[in-house]
Amino acid sequence: MQEPGSPAPRPFWHRLNTFFAFPFQRQPLVYALLLAASSLLIHLFFFLPQVLMLLLVELGIVLAASRYGFKVMALGSRGIVRAADFPRMLDEEWTNLPWKLFGLLLLQGVVGGFIGAWNPALGYVALLVLSFTLPATTMVLVQSGSFWQSLNPAVVWETMRAIGWPYVLLCFFLFLLNSGAQLAIVMLLPLARGWIALPAFNLVMIYFGWVMASLLGYVMYQNHVALGIDLLPGAGADQRELDTRTPAQIAQQHTDALVAQMVTDGDVAGALDLAYEDQRTQPEDLAAHRRYHRVLLLVPDKTATLLSHAHVLIGLLLARDLNAEALKVYNACREKDNAFALDDAAGTIALARAEWRNGEAKAALALLRGFDKRFRGHAAIPQAYELAARVLVQGLGRRDMAQPILTTLETRYPASEQTQEVRWLLREVPQG
C-alpha cells in the first residue's frame, strides 16, 4: 500500500511512451525475438503434416507470450515496471492464467452467441458489454488468480468503479492498440514474404500484446490503493526523479528496512520489539501499525497480542477508507482465531459491506450475525438489518429469510429509511 504523503503514480495517459518502449527493454526484446524465431521450427519437422506442426508451434508461442504478458501485468500492478527487476521464475498462480482467460473468453462467447441467436440486437449489446468489461475482468483474473472470481459481475464492477472515468479512456487506448496491431500486419504483408512472414507476424502480435499488458499492469498500480494491491519493494522506483520524501517518511522506510533485515537474520524477537516500540510512540502512524501487524503474524505465540492490536489497526484503516486492506487484516486474524470479532459497530458494518462488494455474500452475513445482540441499542442496528436483507435477497435469493428482518424493522424502526429500503427489496414483483 502507498503511504500517505508519498508521490502518487502519474496518470497512465502521461506515460504512454513507456508502454510502447517496454518490449524494447533487453529482456523482453530477446525473449520476443526468440519466440518469433521459434516459428521457423515448422520447417525443421517437414516430415510431419504442416498444418499440425503450424498449429502446435503457434499454440506454444501464444502460450509462452501470454504467460510472460501476465507476468508483466502482475508485477506491474505491484509497482515493478522494469523488466530487469523481474524474478526469473514464473509464479505458480500466473502459469495457468492464459488457460483461464481462454476459458473465460470461450464461455463469454458461448453466452453472447446464444443471446445473439435469440435476439440479434441484444447480441450486439452483449458483445459491446463483454468487450467493455474485458479489461476489468482481466485485472480481476490477475489480482485474484480465480476463474470464478473474474466471472463475478460485482467484483468486475467494483474494479471499474475503483478506476473511475479513466477506465473509459483505458478501453479507448486498448482499442487503438488492437487496431494498430492489425494495421501493422497489413502494412507488413507486402514486405515480409516467404519464410520471414510468420516470424514477422508473431513479432508484431507479441509486441502489441506486451504493450497492452504493460498498460493494464500500470493502471492497476496507479489504482493499487483502491484495488487493495500490496506493492513490492522498489515499486515505481523509475518514477521518483526527485526524492520528495519527508523526514518522517525516510525514518519509516529506514525502520522498515531494519525490521525486515532482523527478520531475515532470524531475530524475530528483536524485530517485534522494534516494531512494537515504533507503533507505541507513534499511535497515529499507520505505517508503524502495519509493520507491527506483519511481524506479529510471524510469531506463533503472540496470537492474543495480534488480535488485540488488530482492533487498533482496523480502526485506523477504516478511518482512512482503506476497507479492502482492513478486511485482509480481519481475515488474517480470523485464520488465527475463528472467534475474532470487532467490538465496533460501524467497523463491523464497513467490513460486511466490503465482503458484499467482493461478492462474498456468506462472509458478509457471518459478520452481521448477532449484530443486534452484540451492539444492543446501537443506532447502526437498522443499517445492519438492511444490509443483511440486501445480501439475502440480491446475493443468495433468499427472500424467505429476509422477511423476518422486515417484520423486525417494521416493529422496532417503522419510520426508518432502512425499513423503507427493505420493504422495497421485498416488494411483490409482477410476473411477466
C-alpha positions as CSV (number, residue, x, y, z in Angstrom):
1,M,0.0,0.0,0.0
2,Q,1.1,3.5,-0.7
3,E,1.9,5.6,2.4
4,P,0.1,8.9,2.9
5,G,2.3,11.7,1.5
6,S,4.3,9.6,-0.9
7,P,4.3,10.6,-4.5
8,A,1.2,9.4,-6.4
9,P,1.7,7.4,-9.6
10,R,1.3,9.6,-12.7
11,P,-1.9,9.0,-14.8
12,F,-1.3,6.3,-17.4
13,W,-2.0,8.7,-20.3
14,H,1.1,10.7,-19.2
15,R,3.3,7.6,-19.6
16,L,2.1,6.1,-23.0
17,N,5.7,6.3,-24.4
18,T,6.9,3.9,-21.6
19,F,4.3,1.3,-22.5
20,F,5.4,1.3,-26.2
21,A,9.0,1.2,-25.1
22,F,8.6,-1.7,-22.6
23,P,9.1,-4.6,-25.2
24,F,12.3,-2.9,-26.3
25,Q,13.9,-3.5,-22.9
26,R,16.7,-6.1,-23.3
27,Q,15.0,-9.0,-21.5
28,P,11.6,-8.8,-23.3
29,L,13.2,-7.9,-26.6
30,V,15.4,-11.0,-26.6
31,Y,12.6,-13.2,-25.5
32,A,10.2,-11.8,-28.2
33,L,12.8,-12.4,-30.9
34,L,13.4,-16.0,-29.7
35,L,9.6,-16.7,-29.7
36,A,9.2,-15.2,-33.1
37,A,12.1,-17.1,-34.5
38,S,10.8,-20.3,-33.0
39,S,8.0,-20.2,-35.6
40,L,10.7,-21.4,-38.1
41,L,10.5,-24.8,-36.4
42,I,7.8,-25.8,-38.7
43,H,10.4,-26.0,-41.5
44,L,12.6,-28.4,-39.4
45,F,9.9,-31.0,-39.0
46,F,9.0,-31.2,-42.7
47,F,8.1,-34.9,-42.4
48,L,5.1,-34.0,-40.2
49,P,1.8,-32.7,-41.5
50,Q,2.5,-28.9,-42.0
51,V,-1.0,-27.9,-40.7
52,L,-0.5,-29.9,-37.5
53,M,3.0,-28.6,-37.0
54,L,1.9,-25.0,-37.6
55,L,-0.9,-25.4,-35.0
56,L,1.4,-26.8,-32.4
57,V,4.2,-24.2,-32.8
58,E,1.8,-21.3,-32.9
59,L,0.0,-22.6,-29.8
60,G,3.3,-22.9,-28.0
61,I,4.3,-19.3,-29.0
62,V,0.9,-17.9,-27.9
63,L,1.1,-19.7,-24.6
64,A,4.6,-18.6,-23.8
65,A,3.9,-15.0,-24.9
66,S,0.7,-14.9,-22.9
67,R,2.4,-16.2,-19.7
68,Y,5.0,-13.5,-20.0
69,G,2.3,-10.9,-20.6
70,F,0.5,-11.9,-17.4
71,K,3.8,-11.7,-15.6
72,V,4.3,-8.2,-16.9
73,M,0.8,-7.3,-15.8
74,A,1.0,-8.9,-12.4
75,L,4.4,-7.4,-11.5
76,G,3.4,-4.1,-13.0
77,S,0.3,-4.0,-10.8
78,R,2.6,-4.2,-7.8
79,G,4.8,-1.4,-8.9
80,I,7.6,-3.3,-10.7
81,V,7.9,-1.7,-14.2
82,R,11.4,-2.6,-15.3
83,A,11.9,-6.0,-16.8
84,A,15.4,-6.1,-15.2
85,D,13.7,-6.2,-11.8
86,F,11.5,-9.2,-12.7
87,P,12.2,-12.5,-11.0
88,R,13.5,-15.2,-13.3
89,M,10.8,-17.8,-12.4
90,L,7.0,-17.5,-13.1
91,D,4.8,-17.5,-10.0
92,E,2.6,-20.7,-10.0
93,E,-0.5,-18.5,-9.8
94,W,0.4,-17.0,-13.2
95,T,1.2,-20.2,-15.0
96,N,-2.4,-21.1,-15.7
97,L,-3.8,-17.6,-16.3
98,P,-3.7,-17.9,-20.1
99,W,-5.9,-21.1,-20.0
100,K,-8.3,-19.4,-17.5
101,L,-8.6,-16.4,-19.8
102,F,-9.2,-18.6,-22.8
103,G,-11.9,-20.5,-20.9
104,L,-13.4,-17.1,-19.8
105,L,-13.5,-15.8,-23.4
106,L,-14.9,-19.1,-24.6
107,L,-17.7,-19.0,-22.0
108,Q,-18.5,-15.4,-22.8
109,G,-18.5,-16.2,-26.5
110,V,-21.0,-19.0,-26.0
111,V,-23.3,-16.8,-23.9
112,G,-23.0,-14.0,-26.4
113,G,-23.8,-16.4,-29.2
114,F,-26.9,-17.7,-27.5
115,I,-28.1,-14.2,-26.9
116,G,-27.4,-13.2,-30.5
117,A,-29.2,-16.2,-31.8
118,W,-32.2,-15.3,-29.6
119,N,-32.2,-11.6,-30.4
120,P,-29.6,-10.1,-32.8
121,A,-29.9,-6.6,-31.3
122,L,-29.3,-7.9,-27.8
123,G,-26.4,-9.9,-29.1
124,Y,-24.7,-6.8,-30.3
125,V,-25.4,-5.2,-26.9
126,A,-24.0,-8.2,-25.1
127,L,-20.8,-8.2,-27.3
128,L,-20.3,-4.5,-26.5
129,V,-20.8,-5.1,-22.8
130,L,-18.4,-8.0,-22.8
131,S,-15.8,-6.1,-24.7
132,F,-16.1,-3.1,-22.4
133,T,-15.7,-5.1,-19.3
134,L,-12.9,-7.4,-20.6
135,P,-10.0,-5.2,-19.3
136,A,-11.5,-5.1,-15.8
137,T,-12.2,-8.9,-16.0
138,T,-8.6,-9.5,-16.9
139,M,-7.5,-7.3,-13.9
140,V,-9.6,-9.3,-11.6
141,L,-8.1,-12.5,-13.0
142,V,-4.6,-11.3,-12.5
143,Q,-5.3,-10.0,-9.0
144,S,-7.3,-13.0,-7.7
145,G,-6.0,-15.8,-9.9
146,S,-9.5,-17.1,-9.8
147,F,-11.5,-18.0,-12.9
148,W,-14.8,-17.8,-10.9
149,Q,-13.9,-14.5,-9.3
150,S,-13.3,-13.0,-12.7
151,L,-16.9,-14.1,-13.7
152,N,-18.4,-12.2,-10.7
153,P,-20.1,-9.1,-12.1
154,A,-19.9,-7.4,-8.7
155,V,-16.2,-7.8,-8.5
156,V,-15.7,-6.7,-12.1
157,W,-17.9,-3.6,-11.5
158,E,-16.0,-2.8,-8.3
159,T,-12.7,-2.8,-10.2
160,M,-14.2,-0.5,-12.9
161,R,-15.6,1.8,-10.2
162,A,-12.3,1.9,-8.4
163,I,-10.5,3.1,-11.6
164,G,-13.3,5.6,-12.3
165,W,-13.8,7.6,-15.5
166,P,-10.3,6.8,-16.8
167,Y,-11.5,3.3,-17.4
168,V,-13.3,4.6,-20.5
169,L,-10.0,6.2,-21.7
170,L,-8.2,2.9,-21.0
171,C,-10.7,1.0,-23.2
172,F,-10.2,3.6,-25.9
173,F,-6.4,3.1,-25.8
174,L,-6.7,-0.6,-25.8
175,F,-8.9,-0.4,-28.9
176,L,-6.4,1.8,-30.6
177,L,-3.6,-0.7,-29.8
178,N,-5.6,-3.6,-31.1
179,S,-6.4,-1.7,-34.3
180,G,-2.7,-0.7,-34.5
181,A,-1.6,-4.3,-34.4
182,Q,-4.0,-5.2,-37.3
183,L,-2.8,-2.2,-39.3
184,A,0.9,-3.1,-38.7
185,I,0.2,-6.6,-40.0
186,V,-1.5,-5.3,-43.2
187,M,1.5,-3.0,-43.8
188,L,3.9,-5.9,-43.3
189,L,2.2,-8.3,-45.7
190,P,3.7,-6.8,-48.9
191,L,7.2,-6.5,-47.3
192,A,7.5,-9.8,-45.4
193,R,7.1,-12.8,-47.7
194,G,8.4,-16.3,-47.7
195,W,10.0,-17.8,-44.6
196,I,10.2,-14.4,-42.8
197,A,6.4,-13.8,-42.9
198,L,5.4,-15.9,-40.0
199,P,8.1,-14.7,-37.6
200,A,7.3,-11.1,-38.5
201,F,3.6,-11.7,-37.9
202,N,4.4,-13.3,-34.5
203,L,6.7,-10.5,-33.5
204,V,4.1,-7.8,-34.2
205,M,1.4,-9.7,-32.2
206,I,3.8,-10.3,-29.3
207,Y,4.9,-6.6,-29.3
208,F,1.4,-5.2,-29.1
209,G,0.3,-7.8,-26.6
210,W,3.1,-6.9,-24.2
211,V,2.4,-3.2,-24.7
212,M,-1.2,-3.8,-23.6
213,A,0.0,-5.9,-20.6
214,S,2.3,-3.1,-19.5
215,L,-0.5,-0.6,-19.8
216,L,-3.0,-2.7,-17.8
217,G,-0.4,-3.5,-15.1
218,Y,0.4,0.2,-14.7
219,V,-3.3,1.1,-14.5
220,M,-3.7,-1.4,-11.6
221,Y,-0.6,0.0,-10.0
222,Q,-1.9,3.6,-10.4
223,N,-5.1,2.5,-8.5
224,H,-3.4,0.0,-6.2
225,V,-4.9,1.6,-3.0
226,A,-8.5,1.4,-4.3
227,L,-7.9,-2.1,-5.6
228,G,-6.3,-3.4,-2.4
229,I,-3.0,-4.4,-4.1
230,D,0.2,-4.6,-1.9
231,L,3.2,-3.2,-3.6
232,L,6.6,-4.9,-3.7
233,P,9.9,-3.4,-2.5
234,G,11.2,-0.9,-5.1
235,A,7.8,-0.2,-6.5
236,G,7.7,2.6,-9.0
237,A,11.4,3.4,-8.4
238,D,11.8,4.6,-12.0
239,Q,9.3,7.4,-11.5
240,R,11.0,9.0,-8.5
241,E,13.2,11.5,-10.3
242,L,13.4,13.6,-7.1
243,D,13.4,12.5,-3.5
244,T,10.3,14.2,-2.3
245,R,10.0,12.2,0.9
246,T,9.5,13.9,4.2
247,P,11.9,13.2,7.1
248,A,9.2,11.2,8.8
249,Q,8.8,9.0,5.6
250,I,12.6,8.5,5.4
251,A,12.6,7.4,9.0
252,Q,9.8,5.0,8.5
253,Q,11.4,3.4,5.5
254,H,14.7,3.1,7.4
255,T,12.8,1.3,10.2
256,D,11.0,-1.0,7.6
257,A,14.4,-2.0,6.2
258,L,15.9,-2.6,9.7
259,V,12.9,-4.7,10.8
260,A,13.0,-6.7,7.5
261,Q,16.7,-7.3,7.9
262,M,16.3,-8.5,11.5
263,V,13.5,-11.0,10.4
264,T,15.8,-12.2,7.6
265,D,18.6,-12.7,10.1
266,G,16.3,-14.8,12.3
267,D,16.0,-12.2,15.1
268,V,12.2,-12.1,15.1
269,A,12.0,-11.2,18.7
270,G,14.2,-8.1,18.2
271,A,12.1,-7.1,15.1
272,L,9.0,-7.5,17.2
273,D,10.4,-5.3,20.0
274,L,11.4,-2.6,17.5
275,A,8.1,-2.7,15.6
276,Y,6.2,-2.5,19.0
277,E,8.1,0.5,20.2
278,D,7.6,2.4,16.9
279,Q,3.8,2.0,17.0
280,R,3.7,2.8,20.7
281,T,5.5,6.1,20.3
282,Q,3.5,6.9,17.1
283,P,0.0,5.8,17.8
284,E,-1.5,7.5,14.8
285,D,1.1,6.4,12.3
286,L,-0.5,3.8,10.0
287,A,2.9,2.5,8.6
288,A,4.1,1.7,12.1
289,H,0.9,-0.3,12.9
290,R,1.1,-2.1,9.6
291,R,4.7,-3.1,10.3
292,Y,3.8,-4.3,13.8
293,H,0.9,-6.4,12.5
294,R,3.2,-8.0,9.8
295,V,5.7,-9.0,12.4
296,L,3.1,-10.3,14.9
297,L,1.8,-12.6,12.1
298,L,5.3,-14.3,12.2
299,V,5.2,-15.1,15.9
300,P,3.0,-18.2,16.8
301,D,2.7,-17.5,20.5
302,K,1.6,-13.8,20.1
303,T,-1.9,-14.5,18.8
304,A,-3.6,-12.7,21.7
305,T,-1.4,-9.6,21.1
306,L,-2.1,-9.8,17.3
307,L,-5.9,-9.9,17.9
308,S,-5.7,-7.0,20.4
309,H,-3.6,-4.9,18.1
310,A,-5.8,-5.7,15.1
311,H,-8.7,-3.7,16.6
312,V,-6.4,-0.6,16.5
313,L,-5.1,-1.2,13.0
314,I,-8.5,-2.0,11.5
315,G,-9.9,1.2,13.1
316,L,-7.1,3.3,11.5
317,L,-7.6,1.7,8.1
318,L,-11.3,2.2,8.1
319,A,-10.9,5.8,9.2
320,R,-8.8,6.3,6.0
321,D,-11.4,4.4,3.8
322,L,-8.9,1.6,3.3
323,N,-11.7,-1.0,3.7
324,A,-10.1,-3.6,1.5
325,E,-6.9,-3.7,3.5
326,A,-8.9,-3.7,6.8
327,L,-10.8,-6.7,5.5
328,K,-7.5,-8.5,4.8
329,V,-6.3,-7.8,8.4
330,Y,-9.6,-9.1,9.8
331,N,-9.5,-12.3,7.8
332,A,-5.9,-12.9,8.8
333,C,-7.0,-12.6,12.4
334,R,-9.9,-15.0,11.8
335,E,-7.4,-17.5,10.5
336,K,-5.6,-17.3,13.8
337,D,-8.8,-17.4,15.9
338,N,-12.2,-18.1,14.4
339,A,-13.9,-16.3,17.3
340,F,-12.2,-13.0,16.5
341,A,-14.8,-10.2,16.1
342,L,-14.7,-6.4,16.1
343,D,-16.0,-4.5,19.1
344,D,-17.0,-1.6,16.9
345,A,-20.5,-1.5,15.3
346,A,-19.6,0.9,12.4
347,G,-16.4,-1.0,11.6
348,T,-18.3,-4.3,11.5
349,I,-20.8,-2.9,9.0
350,A,-18.0,-1.4,6.9
351,L,-16.2,-4.8,6.7
352,A,-19.5,-6.5,5.9
353,R,-20.1,-4.0,3.0
354,A,-16.5,-4.8,1.8
355,E,-17.3,-8.5,1.7
356,W,-20.5,-7.8,-0.1
357,R,-18.8,-5.7,-2.7
358,N,-16.3,-8.6,-3.2
359,G,-19.2,-10.9,-3.9
360,E,-18.8,-12.8,-0.7
361,A,-22.4,-12.9,0.5
362,K,-22.0,-15.6,3.1
363,A,-19.0,-13.9,4.6
364,A,-20.9,-10.6,4.8
365,L,-23.7,-12.4,6.6
366,A,-21.3,-14.0,9.0
367,L,-20.0,-10.6,10.0
368,L,-23.6,-9.4,10.6
369,R,-24.7,-12.4,12.6
370,G,-25.9,-11.5,16.1
371,F,-25.2,-7.8,15.4
372,D,-28.3,-6.6,17.3
373,K,-27.3,-8.6,20.4
374,R,-23.6,-7.7,20.4
375,F,-24.4,-4.0,19.9
376,R,-27.7,-3.8,21.8
377,G,-29.4,-0.5,21.4
378,H,-26.8,0.9,18.9
379,A,-28.1,3.4,16.3
380,A,-26.5,1.3,13.5
381,I,-28.7,-1.7,14.0
382,P,-31.2,-0.7,11.2
383,Q,-28.2,-0.4,8.8
384,A,-27.1,-3.9,9.7
385,Y,-30.6,-5.3,9.2
386,E,-30.9,-3.6,5.8
387,L,-27.5,-4.8,4.6
388,A,-28.3,-8.4,5.8
389,A,-31.7,-8.3,3.9
390,R,-30.0,-7.0,0.8
391,V,-27.4,-9.8,0.9
392,L,-30.0,-12.4,1.4
393,V,-32.2,-11.1,-1.4
394,Q,-29.7,-10.0,-4.0
395,G,-26.8,-12.3,-3.1
396,L,-28.5,-15.6,-2.1
397,G,-32.0,-15.2,-3.5
398,R,-33.5,-16.0,0.0
399,R,-36.5,-13.6,0.2
400,D,-38.0,-16.0,2.8
401,M,-35.1,-15.4,5.2
402,A,-35.2,-11.7,4.7
403,Q,-39.0,-11.4,5.5
404,P,-38.4,-11.8,9.3
405,I,-35.9,-8.9,9.1
406,L,-38.6,-6.7,7.6
407,T,-41.0,-7.7,10.3
408,T,-38.4,-6.7,13.0
409,L,-37.7,-3.4,11.3
410,E,-41.4,-2.5,11.0
411,T,-41.9,-3.3,14.6
412,R,-38.8,-1.6,16.1
413,Y,-38.0,1.1,13.5
414,P,-41.2,1.7,11.5
415,A,-40.1,5.2,10.2
416,S,-36.5,4.5,9.4
417,E,-35.0,4.8,5.9
418,Q,-33.7,1.2,6.2
419,T,-37.2,-0.1,6.8
420,Q,-38.5,1.5,3.6
421,E,-35.5,0.1,1.7
422,V,-36.1,-3.4,2.9
423,R,-39.8,-3.1,2.2
424,W,-38.9,-2.1,-1.4
425,L,-36.5,-5.0,-1.7
426,L,-39.2,-7.4,-0.7
427,R,-41.9,-5.8,-2.8
428,E,-44.1,-8.1,-5.0
429,V,-42.7,-8.2,-8.4
430,P,-45.4,-8.6,-11.1
431,Q,-44.9,-11.7,-13.2
432,G,-44.4,-11.1,-16.8
